[in-house]
Amino acid sequence: MKASRFAAAAAVAGTAVLTLSAPAFAHVSVQPEGTAAKGGYAVVDFKVPNERDDASTTKVEVSLPADHPIASVMPQAVPGWKVEVTKAKLDKPLTMHGEKIDEAVTKVTWTADGKGIEPGYFQKFPLSLGALPENTDSLAFKALQTYSNKEVVRWIEVPQEGQDEPENPAPVLELSAATDDHHGSGAAEKAAEKTEKTAAADSGSGSDTTARVLGVVGIVIGVAGVAYGVLAGRRRTTA
């Protein structure tokens, strides 16, 4: 009897632990497709799981960090969702490709056209970002998740190093070290160098070919001149 009660209590406790720990694994997160290097460009995916059993996620709002504005933000089309990009004036203009930019994207909103993210499913929302800042190791994106029952979950608590994860953590993008060719300059330089070497090789090959052709032409002309002199001498002798 005691054993059965103990087993029942353990089962209830286990269920409670799973229920309490579920939100920690079901929060909105962000991950790059490949790498997200400082000073470079990256495509990142915001992964939004549905953590409700009786409602669908119908709206997702992602706010970009105001302390590290990003000049270029481009959403990828997601079937079944409308996307809206919100911009605002910058206190300090950014310089991108030699041009000053006085506004940047502050928020991206996805709204479901149909059923949205149903219970038991998740959805990825890709964004192309750049240039990523070089003076920070991570970027925090605060997000709001709206359900079909009008409930709004605010994923806005920025995790702090050395502290436990908050109940509703904001998605955080970790940035990797900057690379020499993160703007593509390294690849461009290599391509240019290869082109120059190819052109030089072609030029050298062309010079050799031209010299050979001129040499052959000179020999032919010389032989023709000798033959003409011989024939002219014979004609004089005959006459």
C-alpha positions in Angstrom: 0.0 0.0 0.0 2.8 2.4 1.0 4.7 1.4 -2.1 1.8 2.2 -4.4 1.3 5.6 -2.7 5.0 6.4 -3.1 4.9 5.5 -6.8 1.8 7.7 -7.3 3.5 10.6 -5.5 6.6 10.1 -7.5 4.6 10.1 -10.8 2.8 13.3 -9.8 6.1 15.0 -8.8 7.7 13.9 -12.1 4.7 15.3 -14.1 5.0 18.6 -12.1 8.7 18.8 -12.9 8.1 18.3 -16.6 5.3 20.9 -16.6 7.4 23.5 -14.8 10.5 22.9 -16.9 8.7 22.9 -20.3 8.7 26.7 -20.7 12.4 26.8 -20.4 12.7 24.7 -23.5 9.8 26.3 -25.4 10.8 30.0 -25.5 11.5 32.0 -28.6 15.1 31.7 -29.7 17.4 32.9 -32.5 20.2 31.1 -34.3 22.3 32.0 -37.4 22.3 30.0 -40.6 26.1 29.4 -40.5 28.0 32.0 -38.6 27.2 35.5 -37.4 30.6 37.3 -37.4 31.1 40.8 -36.1 31.1 43.4 -38.8 29.6 40.9 -41.3 26.2 39.8 -42.6 24.2 36.8 -41.6 20.8 35.2 -42.0 19.3 34.3 -38.7 16.2 32.3 -37.8 13.8 33.2 -35.1 12.3 29.9 -33.9 8.9 30.3 -32.4 7.3 27.2 -30.7 3.7 27.0 -29.7 3.6 26.2 -26.0 -0.2 26.2 -25.6 -2.5 23.2 -26.1 -5.7 25.2 -26.8 -4.5 28.2 -28.9 -2.4 29.0 -31.9 0.3 31.6 -32.3 -1.1 34.3 -34.6 1.4 37.1 -34.3 5.1 37.5 -33.6 6.9 40.8 -33.0 10.7 41.1 -32.8 12.3 44.3 -31.7 15.9 45.0 -32.9 18.4 46.3 -30.3 18.3 50.1 -30.1 21.8 50.3 -28.7 23.3 48.5 -31.7 21.2 49.5 -34.7 21.5 47.4 -37.9 21.4 49.3 -41.2 20.2 46.4 -43.4 17.3 44.2 -42.3 15.5 42.1 -44.8 12.8 39.5 -44.0 12.3 36.3 -46.0 8.8 35.6 -47.1 7.1 33.0 -44.9 4.0 31.2 -46.4 0.9 31.9 -44.5 2.3 35.1 -42.8 2.2 38.8 -43.6 5.3 40.7 -42.6 5.6 44.4 -41.6 8.9 46.2 -41.2 9.0 49.3 -38.9 11.7 51.9 -39.2 12.7 54.9 -37.1 15.2 57.8 -37.2 18.5 57.2 -35.6 20.1 59.6 -33.1 23.5 58.8 -34.5 23.5 58.1 -38.3 25.3 54.9 -39.5 27.8 54.7 -42.3 27.3 51.9 -44.8 29.3 51.4 -48.0 30.4 55.1 -47.7 26.9 56.4 -47.3 25.3 57.8 -44.2 22.0 56.2 -43.1 19.8 58.1 -40.7 17.1 55.5 -40.1 17.1 51.8 -39.3 14.6 48.9 -38.7 13.4 48.8 -35.2 10.8 46.1 -35.3 9.6 43.3 -37.6 6.1 41.9 -37.2 4.7 38.7 -38.6 0.9 38.2 -38.7 -0.7 34.9 -39.6 -3.0 34.9 -42.7 -4.5 31.5 -41.7 -4.2 29.2 -38.7 -0.8 30.4 -37.6 1.4 28.1 -35.4 -0.9 25.4 -34.1 -0.3 23.4 -30.9 2.5 21.0 -31.2 4.3 22.9 -34.0 6.9 25.6 -34.4 7.8 28.1 -37.1 11.0 29.7 -38.2 11.1 33.4 -39.3 14.3 34.2 -41.2 15.9 37.7 -41.3 19.0 38.9 -43.2 21.0 41.2 -41.0 24.0 43.4 -41.5 26.4 44.8 -40.9 26.5 43.3 -37.5 28.2 45.4 -34.8 31.8 44.9 -34.0 31.8 46.3 -30.4 29.6 43.6 -28.7 29.6 39.8 -28.3 25.9 39.3 -28.5 22.6 40.9 -29.5 19.3 40.6 -27.6 16.1 40.8 -29.5 12.9 41.3 -27.4 10.0 39.4 -28.8 6.2 39.3 -28.2 4.2 36.2 -29.0 0.4 36.6 -29.4 -2.0 33.7 -29.3 -5.4 33.2 -30.9 -7.0 33.6 -27.4 -5.5 37.1 -27.2 -2.8 36.0 -24.7 0.5 37.8 -25.2 3.8 36.3 -23.9 6.5 38.8 -23.5 10.0 37.3 -24.2 11.8 40.4 -23.1 14.0 39.5 -20.1 17.7 39.7 -21.2 19.7 36.8 -19.6 22.6 38.0 -17.4 25.9 36.2 -17.2 26.3 34.2 -13.9 22.5 34.3 -13.2 19.8 31.7 -13.7 17.8 32.0 -17.0 14.8 34.3 -16.5 11.3 33.0 -16.9 10.7 34.7 -20.2 14.2 35.1 -21.8 14.7 37.3 -24.8 16.3 35.7 -27.9 20.0 36.3 -27.8 22.3 36.1 -30.9 25.9 35.2 -30.1 28.4 36.9 -32.5 31.6 35.2 -33.6 35.0 36.9 -34.1 35.3 39.1 -37.1 37.1 37.7 -40.1 39.3 39.4 -42.7 36.9 38.7 -45.6 33.6 39.2 -43.7 32.7 42.0 -46.2 33.8 39.9 -49.1 36.9 42.0 -49.6 39.2 39.0 -49.1 37.4 37.0 -51.7 37.4 39.9 -54.1 41.1 40.5 -53.6 41.8 36.8 -54.3 39.7 36.9 -57.4 41.4 40.0 -58.6 44.8 38.5 -58.0 43.8 35.3 -59.9 42.6 37.5 -62.8 45.8 39.4 -62.9 47.9 36.2 -62.9 45.8 34.8 -65.7 46.1 38.0 -67.7 49.8 38.0 -67.2 50.1 34.4 -68.3 47.9 35.0 -71.3 50.0 38.1 -72.2 53.3 36.2 -71.9 51.9 33.3 -73.9 50.7 35.8 -76.5 54.1 37.5 -76.7 55.8 34.1 -77.3 53.4 33.2 -80.0 53.8 36.5 -81.8 57.6 36.2 -81.7 57.4 32.7 -83.2 55.1 33.8 -86.0 57.3 36.8 -86.9 60.3 34.5 -86.9 58.7 32.0 -89.3 57.4 34.9 -91.5 61.0 36.3 -91.7 62.4 32.9 -92.7 59.8 32.5 -95.5 60.6 36.0 -96.8 64.3 35.3 -96.7 63.9 32.1 -98.6 61.7 33.8 -101.2 64.3 36.5 -101.7 67.1 34.0 -102.3 64.9 32.1 -104.8 64.1 35.3 -106.6 67.8 36.3 -106.9 68.7 32.9 -108.3 66.0 33.0 -110.9 66.9 36.5 -111.9 70.6 35.5 -112.4 69.6 32.6 -114.6 67.5 34.8 -116.8 70.5 37.2 -117.3 72.8 34.4 -118.2 70.4 33.0 -120.7 69.9 36.4 -122.3 
